[in-house]
């Protein structure tokens, strides 16, 4: 009865606005409690309302089509919104054609780039122009976009699976707008899945370097990939791959800049790139029989994590003070500051918590209850040097850093005569 009283006392207020964009702004201004109304909700409402007007009685069918699209994209709103931005940015030129007028000199009347702030206005105009056609097109594009999200699998796409997984792991999502364009335009561009895989690998190399050096800056990435789309639109086959490589090389960090970052305290610079690089080095020597999934999750955390050989904690264990600095605690602290986060002092371990601050010998020779090696003798080629080392100091860290840096630079090269692998 108390609930009935509240309902009986409720007051409904109808406010009419000129557009869905205005409705969104109004709702955000008024709503400070309930579930927020998203841009995607408003685009859906506008789309279904328009279709109900143009094709009465079919709204349930189009609602199912919309839900199919969201099924490809998943429940994460940020991914849904990113798809709609990427779709417009990838196909901006063709989407603007119906809106261009002789008396309006603007090349892109809908907007030069889709952002969170103008997304609703762009899609309102597209829906008003051809609701049915745009729903059909974005549903088809969403099915291909799902490849980047590992939500669309099949034998035909097998060569793309691992490169796209790596692109996700290295946080290469800004390039999805380029991959979406290439996937949708695969037939007109005469590119096959193998060539698409080469482009995805190039993008992985690009983002390893970019995310470590911040070259080019994040703010430039969307326009970079839109510009690449403009370059490849009239090309075909291997020319598309070559053009993508050339454009990425133009803006990518030089080998010298890349090497400089790799030689420094890489873990402090970018722990995500560090983990990706270490996993890539470890995977190079794996076969089908020795394969280990270094990206496996358990309780929303990686099982395999970055292990600092010389510990990174403030209180350096006595065994390490002796090994690193001949018992001089102050010097050990100084050496820790300069060497602990270097690539040569890092590895990947599935038993990081068990190794922790133990001495080098204990870490190297650690076994589990069954007597299986879980320390540096665990069989990873990345740990081969550690498995036979008698001691660990700055000399060994520097030497291993040089060796691993050379391997990383070679592994993620983008030169025209080599394909990034």
VOPALUM-935653 format. One record per residue: residue in one letter; x, y, z of N, C-alpha, C in turn. Coordinates in steps of 0.2 Angstrom, whole numbers, plus 2048, in hexadecimal, padded with zeros to 3 digits. Atoms other than C-alpha are relative to their C-alpha. Layout:
aXYZXYZXYZ;...
% end
This chain:
x8047FA800800800800804806800;x7FB7FA80080F80C8038028017F9;x7FE8008078158087F27FA8037FC;x8067FD80480380C7EB7FF807801;x8007F97FE80381C7F48058047FC;x7FB7FD8048138217EC7FF8017F9;x8027FF80780D81D7DB7FA8057FF;x8067FC8007FD8267DE802807800;x7FD7F98008078367E28058027FB;x7FC7FE8058128357D47FE8057FB;x8027FB8058128437C78047FF7FA;x7FD8018068168407B58008067FC;x7FF7FA80481D84E7AB8037FF7F9;x7FE80180781E84E7988048067FE;x7FC7FB80282C8587918027FF7F8;x7FF80180782D85A77E8078047FE;x7FA7FD80383E85D7758017FF7F9;x8008008088438607638047FA7FE;x7FC80680284F8517628027FB805;x7FD8057FB85684176A806803804;x7FA7FD7FD86684B76D7FE804806;x8037FB7FB85C8587777FD7FC806;x8038047FB85384A7808067FD805;x7FA8037FD864842785803805805;x7FE7FB7FC86A85378C7FB801806;x8057FF7FB85A8567958007FA806;x8008057FB85A84579D806800804;x7FA8007FC86C8467A37FF806805;x8017FA7FB8678577AB7FC7FE806;x8058017FB8588507B48017FA804;x7FF8077FD85D83E7B8806800805;x7FA8007FC86883D7C77FF7FA805;x8018067FC86282C7CE8007FA7FC;x80180680385B81F7C38067FE7FB;x7FC8028058648157B58018067FB;x7FF7FB80586C8217A97FE7FE7F9;x8028018078658237978068017FC;x7F980080487481F78B7FE8027F9;x8017FE80787782677A7FD7FA7FB;x8028068048748147737F97FF801;x8078017FF86381377B7FC8057FC;x8047FA80485E8247738007FE7F8;x7FF80280786581E7627FB7FA7FE;x80480580185B80E7647F8802800;x8077FE7FF84B8177697FE8047FA;x8017FC80684D82375A7FF7FC7FA;x80080580685081574E7F97FC800;x80680480084180B7547FA8047FF;x8057FB80183681A7547FF8027F9;x8007FE80783B81F7437FD7FA7FB;x80280680483880D73C7F97FE801;x8078017FE82780C7457FC8057FB;x8047FC80582281B73A8007FE7F9;x7FF80280782981572A7FE7F97FE;x80280780182580372C7FB7FD806;x8048027FA8168017387FF7F9801;x8018077FE8147F07418067FC800;x7FA8048018267EB73E805801805;x7FB7FD7FB82E7F374D8037FA804;x7FD8057FC8307E27568057FC7FC;x7FA80380583A7DB747806804801;x7FA7FB7FF8457EA748804800807;x7FD8007FA8477E975A8047F9801;x7FC80680084D7D77588078017FC;x7FA7FE80485A7DD74B805804804;x7FC7FC7FC8607EA7578037FC806;x7FD8047FB8627DD7658057FB7FD;x7FA80480386C7D27598068047FF;x7FA7FB8008787E1756803800807;x7FD7FF7F987A7E37698037F9802;x7FD8077FF87D7D076A8077FF7FE;x7F980080388C7D275F805804804;x7FC7FC7FD8927E07698017FF808;x7FF8027F988F7D977B7FC806804;x8047FC7FC8887E278A804806803;x7FC7FB7FE8967EE78D7FE8067FC;x8027FA80488F7FF7898068047FD;x7FB7FC8038A08077868027FD7F9;x7FF8038078A37FA7787FB8027FB;x8057FF8048927FD7718018077FD;x7FF7F98038958107708068017FC;x7FA7FF8058A780E7697FE7FD7F9;x80280380789F80375B7FD8057FC;x8047FB8048938117568058067FE;x7FB7FB8028A181E7568057FD7FB;x7FB8038058AD81274C7FC7FF7FA;x80480180689F80E7408008077FC;x8017FA80389C82073C8078037FD;x7F97FD8028AF82573B8037FB7FB;x7FD8048058B38167307FD8017F9;x8047FF8078A581A7237FE807800;x8027F98008A482C7267FF8037F9;x8007FE8078A78307137F97FE7FD;x80780280389882670D7FA802803;x8067FE7FC88D82A71B7FE8077FF;x8027F980188E83C7177FE8027FA;x8017FF80788B83B7057F88037FF;x8077FD80087783D7077FF807803;x8017FA7FC87A84C7128038067FD;x7FC7FB8038858567067FC8047FC;x8047FC80487E8656FE8048057FC;x7FC7FB8048848716F0801807804;x8007FA7FD8818806FB804800807;x7FD8017FA88A87870A8077FD7FE;x7F980380289D8767078037FB805;x7FE8057FB89F86B7168017F97FD;x8008078038A685A7117FD7FB804;x8038047FC89F8527207FA803804;x8057FC7FD88E85A7257FE7FC807;x8028047FA88B84C732805802806;x7FA7FF7FB89C85073B8067FD7FD;x7FA8028028AE84E7388027F9803;x7FE8067FC8B08407457FA7FF805;x8058027FA8A3837751804800807;x7FE8007F98A683B7637FA7FE805;x8068027FB89C8377737FB806800;x8047FA8008958497727FB8017FA;x8057FF80688E8487607FD7FA7FD;x80280680388A83675E7F98007FF;x8088008018778387617FE8047FA;x8027FB8058768477558017FC7F9;x7FE80380687F83D7477FB7FA7FE;x80580680187482D7497F98027FF;x8077FE80186483774A7FF8027F9;x8007FE80786883E7398007FA7FB;x7FF80680486D82E7327F97FC800;x80680480085D8257387FA8047FD;x8057FD8038528337328017FF7F8;x7FF80080785A8317217FE7F97FD;x80280780385881E71F8017FB806;x8008037F98548157308027F87FE;x8008078018528037288077FF7FD;x7F980280386280471D806801805;x7FB8007FC86D80A72B8007FB806;x8018067FC8667FD7378037FA7FD;x7FE80680486A7F072A808800800;x7F97FF80087C7F77288047FF806;x7FC8007F98817F973A7FF7F9803;x8018077FE87A7E773E8067FC7FD;x7FA8048048867E0730807802803;x7FA7FD7FE8947EB7368017FD807;x7FF8037FA8917E57488027F9801;x7FE8078008937D37448078007FE;x7F98008018A47D773D804803805;x7FC7FD7FA8A97E274B8017FB806;x8008057FB8A57D37568077FC800;x7FA8048018B57CB74F806803805;x7FC7FD7FB8BF7D87597FF7FF807;x8028017FA8B67D47688007F8802;x7FF8077FF8B97C17667F97FD801;x8078027FF8A67BF7657FD7FD7F9;x8028028078A57BA7528067FB7FE;x7FB8048018AF7AA74F7FE7FC7FA;x8018048058B079E7408067FE7FC;x7FA8028038BC7957358038057FB;x7FD7FB8058BD7A2728804806803;x7FD7FA7FD8C37AF7348067FD805;x7FB8037FB8D07A373D8078047FF;x7FA7FC8008DF7AD736800806804;x8007FA7FC8D97BC73F7FF800807;x8028017F98D57B5750806802804;x7FA7FF7FB8E77B67588028087FF;x7FF7F98018EB7C77507FB805803;x8057FB7FD8DB7CF7568007FF808;x7FF8017F98DD7C7767806805803;x7FA7FC7FE8EE7CF7687FF808800;x8027F98018E77E07627FC802806;x8047FE7FA8DB7E0770804800806;x7FC8007FA8E87DB77D805806800;x7FC7FA8008F37E97787FD807800;x8047FA8008E57F57798008047FA;x8017FD8068E37F87677F98027FD;x8077FF8028D17FC7677FF8067FB;x8017FB8058D380D75E8007FE7F9;x7FF8028078D880474E7FA7FB7FE;x8068048028C77FA74E7FC8037FB;x8037FD8068C08077438037FF7F9;x7FC8028068CD8037367FE7F97FE;x8028078018CA7F07387F97FF7FE;x8088008028B77F37378008027F9;x8017FE8078B97FC7278037FB7FB;x7FD8058048C57EF71F7FB7FA800;x8048067FF8B97E17257FA8017FB;x8077FE8038A97E971E8028017F8;x7FE7FF8068B27EE70E8057FB7FD;x7FB8058028BC7DE70C7FF7FE7F8;x8018028078B47D96FB8038067FB;x7FE7FA8058B67EB6F2808801800;x7F97FF7FF8C87EC6F98047FA7FE;x7FD8068028CC7DA6F38067FE805;x7FB8027FB8D57D67037FD7F9803;x8038077FD8D47C470A802800808;x7FF8017F98D57BE71C807800802;x7F87FF7FE8E87BC71C802807800;x7FE7F98008EA7CE7177FE804805;x8027FD7FA8DF7D37248047FF806;x7FC8027FB8E97C9730807804801;x7FA7FC8008F97D272B7FF807802;x8017F97FD8F17E372E7FF800807;x8018007F98EB7DE73F8077FF804;x7F98017FD8FD7D8743804807800;x7FC7F98009047E973D7FD805805;x8037FB7FB8F77F27488037FE807;x7FE8027F98FD7E7757807803801;x7FA7FD80090F7EC753800808802;x8007F97FF90A7FE7527FE802807;x8027FE7F99017FE7638057FE805;x7FB8017FB90F7F676C805806800;x7FB7FA80191A8047667FD806803;x8037F97FE90D8127687FE800808;x8028007F990780C779806801805;x7FA8007FC91980C7808038077FF;x7FD7FA80191F81C7787FB806800;x8057FB80090E8267778018047F9;x7FF7FD80791282A7647FC7FB7FB;x8037F97FF90682F75D7FC800806;x8047FF7FA8FC83676B7F97FD7FF;x8078038008EB82E7707FB8047FC;x8057FC8038E283D76A8008007F8;x7FF8008078E883B7587FE7F97FD;x8018078038E38287567FA8007FC;x8078008048D182A7508018037F9;x7FF7FD8068D68367428057FC7FC;x7FB8048038E582B73E7FD7FB7FC;x8038068038DB81C73A7FB8027FB;x8047FE8058CE8267318048037FA;x7FC7FE8068DC82D7268027FA7FC;x7FE8068048E281C7227FA7FD7FC;x8058028038D181771D7FF8047F9;x8007FC8068D18267108057FE7FB;x7FA8028048E282070A7FE7F97FC;x8018078038DC80D7077FA8007FC;x8068008038CB8117008007FE7F9;x8008018078D08106EE8057FB7FE;x7FB8058018DD8026F07FD7F9800;x8028078008DC7EF6EF8067FC802;x7FB8067FF8E57DF6F5806803804;x7FA7FE7FC8F77E16FB802807801;x7FF7F98008F77F36F77FD803807;x8037FD7FA8EB7F67068057FE806;x7FC8017FA8F77ED712806804800;x7FA7FB8019067F770B7FE807802;x8027F97FE8FC80770D7FF801808;x8018007F98F780371F807800803;x7FA8007FD9097FF7238048077FF;x7FD7F980191080F71B7FD805805;x8037FB7FC90481A7248017FF808;x7FF8017F9907812735808801801;x7F97FF80091A813732801808801;x7FF7F880091882672F7FF803807;x8027FD7FA9118297408037FC806;x7FD8047FB91981B74A806802803;x7F97FF7FD92781D7578067FD7FC;x7FA80380493881A74F8037FA805;x7FD8057FC94280B754804802806;x7FB7FD7FB94E81675E7FB802806;x8057FE7FB93F81D7687FD7FA804;x8038067FD93780C76B8067FC804;x7FB8047FC948804770802804806;x7FF7FC7FA94B81277C7FB7FF806;x8058027FB93B80F7858017F9803;x7FF8077FE93E7FC7858067FF805;x7FA8007FC94F7FF78D7FF803807;x8017FD7FA94880979B7FC7FC805;x8048037FC93D8067A97F97FE7FD;x8058018049307FE79E7F97FF804;x8068027FC9247F77AC7FD807803;x8037FA7FD9228097B37FD8047FA;x8037FC80691F8107A17F97FD7FF;x80680380291180479D8007F8802;x8008077FD90E7F47A77FC7FB7FB;x8048048049017EE79A8047FE7FA;x7FC80280690D7EF78B8067FB802;x7FB8047FD91A7E77967FE7F9800;x80380780090F7D87997FF7FD7F9;x80180280790B7D77878067FE7FD;x7F980280391D7D77818037FA803;x7FE8067FD9227CA78E7FD7FA7FE;x8048058029147BF7898027FE7F9;x7FE8018079197C17778067FC7FF;x7F980380092B7BC77A7FF7F9802;x8008077FD9267AD7847FC7FB7FB;x8048048049197A77778047FE7F9;x7FD8018069267A87698037F97FF;x7FD80780092E79776E7FB7FB802;x8058057FE91E78E7727FE7FC7FA;x8038048059177807687FA7FE802;x8078037FF9067777678017FC807;x7FF8047FA90D76B774802804807;x7FD7FC7FA9157787807FC806801;x8037F97FF90878677E7FD801807;x8037FE7F990378F78E7FC8067FE;x8047FA8018F579C78E802805805;x7FE7FA7FB8FD7AB7967FB805801;x8057FB7FF8ED7B57947FA7FD804;x8068037FD8E27A979E7FE804807;x8037FD7FB8D77B17AB7FE7FC806;x8038047FA8D27AB7BD7FE805805;x8027FA7FB8C77B67C88018077FD;x7FF7F98048C87C47BB807803801;x7F97FE8008DB7C47BD8047FB7FC;x7FC8058048E97BD7B28047FB805;x7FC8057FC8F17AD7B98078027FF;x7F97FE8019017B27B1801807800;x7FF7F97FF9087C27B78078027FF;x7F97FE8009187CD7B68037FF807;x7FC8017FA9257C77C2806804800;x7FA7FD7FF9337D27C88057FB803;x7FB8057FD9437C77CA803803806;x7FE7FC7FA94B7D47D57FA804802;x8077FD7FD93C7D97E0800807800;x8027F98019347EA7DE7FE803807;x8037FD7FA92E7EC7F0805804804;x7FC7FC7FC9357F97FC8057FD804;x7FC8047FB93C7ED8098047FB7FC;x7FC80580494A7E47FE8027FB805;x7FD8057FC94D7D3806807800801;x7F98007FE95E7D080E8047FC7FA;x7FD8048059627C28018018047FA;x8007FC80695F7CF7F3805805801;x7FB7FA7FF9697DD7FB8077FD800;x7F98038019787D17FC8027FE7F9;x7FF8018079767CB7EA8018067FC;x8007FB8059737DB7E2805805802;x7FB7FA7FE97E7E77ED8057FE805;x7FB8037FB98A7DC7F77FE802807;x8027FF7F99807E08077FE807801;x8017F97FF97E7F38047F98027FF;x8077FF80196C7F78077FE8067FC;x8017F980396D8098018017FF7F8;x7FF8028079758037F17FB7FC7FC;x8058058029697F57EF7F98047FE;x8067FC80195B8027F08018057F9;x7FF7FC80696380D7E38007FC7F9;x8008048069667FF7D77F87FD7FE;x8078028019547FA7D97FC8057FC;x8037FA80394E80B7D48028007F8;x7FE7FF80795880A7C47FF7F97FB;x8008078049567F77BF7FA7FC801;x8058057FE9477EF7C77FA8007FB;x80680080593A7F47B98037FF7F9;x7FD8028069467F07AB7FD7FA7FD;x8028068039417E379E8047FA802;x7FC8067FE94F7D87A37FF7FE807;x8028027F99497D77B57F97FE800;x8078027FF9387D27B07FF7F97FC;x8028068039307C17AB7F87FF801;x8078027FF91E7B97AB8007FA804;x8018067FB9197AD7B97F97FF802;x8068017FE90A7A47BD8007FF808;x7FF8017F99107A37CF803806804;x7FC7FA7FD9157B57D37FF801807;x8017FF7F990E7B57E48047FB804;x7FC8057FC9187A67E98078017FF;x7F97FE8009287AD7E3802807804;x8007FA7FB9267BF7EA807802801;x7FA7FE7FE9357C47F38067FB802;x7FB8057FF93E7B47F48078017FC;x7F97FF8039517B37F08007FD7F9;x8008028079567B07DE8007F87FF;x7FF80780095B79E7E17F97FD801;x8078037FE94979A7E97FC8027FA;x8047FE8069417A37DA8017FB7FB;x7FE80480594B7997CE7FE7F9801;x8018077FF9497887D67F97FE803;x8068017FD93778A7DC7FC7FA7FD;x80480580292C77A7DB7FA800804;x8068017FD91A7767DF8007F9804;x8018067FB9147687EB8027F97FC;x7FF80680491675B7DC8078007FD;x7F97FF8029287617D98018037F9;x7FF7FD80692476A7C9802807801;x7FD7FA80092E7797C57FB8067FF;x8047FB8019247897C8804807800;x7FB7FA8009337957C98028017F9;x7FE7FF80793E79A7BB8027FA7FC;x7FF8068049417887B67F97FD7FD;x80680380292F7877B07FF7FF7F9;x80080280793378479E7FF8067FB;x8007FB8059307957968078027FE;x7FA7FE80393D79A78A802807803;x7FE7F97FD93C7AC7918047FF807;x7FC8017FA9437A57A18067FC800;x7FA80580195179A79A806803803;x7FA7FD7FD95F7A679F7FF800808;x8018007F99577A77B18017F9803;x8008077FD9567947B38077FE801;x7F98037FF9697927B2804805803;x7FC7FB7FD96F7A27B98027FF808;x7FE8017F99797A17C97FF806805;x8017FA7FC9767B37CF7FC8057FC;x8037FB80496C7C27CA801807803;x7FE7F97FE9727D47CA7FF8057FA;x8017FB8059727E47C08047FE7F9;x7FC80280797F7DC7B37FB7FC7FC;x8048058049737CE7AF7F98047FE;x8067FC8029647DA7AF8018047FA;x7FF7FB80696C7E67A28017FB7FA;x7FF8058069727D77977FA7FD7FE;x8068038029617CF7977FC8057FD;x8047FA8039597E07948028017F8;x7FD7FF8079647E27847FD7FA7FC;x8028068049607D077E7F88017FF;x80780080194D7D27817FE8067FC;x8027FA80494C7E47798017FE7F9;x7FF8028079547DD7697FB7FC7FE;x8058048029477D07697FA8037FF;x8067FC8009397DC76C8008047F9;x8007FC80593E7E875F8007FC7F9;x8018048069407DA7527F97FD7FF;x80780380092F7D27577FB8057FE;x8057FB8019267E27558028067FB;x7FD7FB80592F7EA7467FA8027FB;x8057FE8059247F37398038027F9;x7FD7FE8069317F572B7FD7FD7FA;x80380280692B7F37198027F97FE;x7FE8068039357E37167FF7FA805;x8018067FC92F7D97257F9801803;x8068007FD91E7D572C8007FF807;x8018007F991A7D873E7FD7F9802;x8038067FE9177C77477FF7FF807;
% end
